[in-house]
Amino acid sequence: MKTEFQIGIGVVLGDYWGGGKGWYASDYRGKVFKTLGELKSFIDKELQTGGLDSGMGYEKLIGYAIWATKIQTIEQHGQLFTNESSELLTSKGLDSISEWDIDSALAAIHG
C-alpha cells in the first residue's frame, strides 16, 4: 500500500502593512509529502518564513487553517483502489479573536 499526504487549500491570517489584519487564501494543492509530520513541518516553516500566504505580502503571518488529504493506494488483481480522507490543520496558540477570524474565513471560502 502506498500512502501520501497532500496540502489542500486553506486560509492564512496576517497583519497588514500599516495596520489591521485579514486573511488570504493559501493554495499549495499538488504538493506531496511522505508523512503527515513532513507536511505539518512544511506548513509551520512557511508560516514562520512568510511564504504561506501565496504572495499576499503581510507584514507578519499570525496563523492558518489548511486542509490536508491522506491518500492511500493499493493494487489488487491489477486494479488500483484509492481511499482519501482529509483533516483540517490549524495553528496552535492563537487567541480567540484570531481563531474566530480564521473560522470566518473558512466559512467564506467553503460556504
Protein Blocks (a to p, Z undefined) as FASTA:
>chain_A
ZZdddddddddddddehiacddddddfehiacfbfklmmmmmmmmmmnopmnnonopabd
fbdcddddddddddeehiacddddddddddehiafklmmmmmmmmmmmnZZ
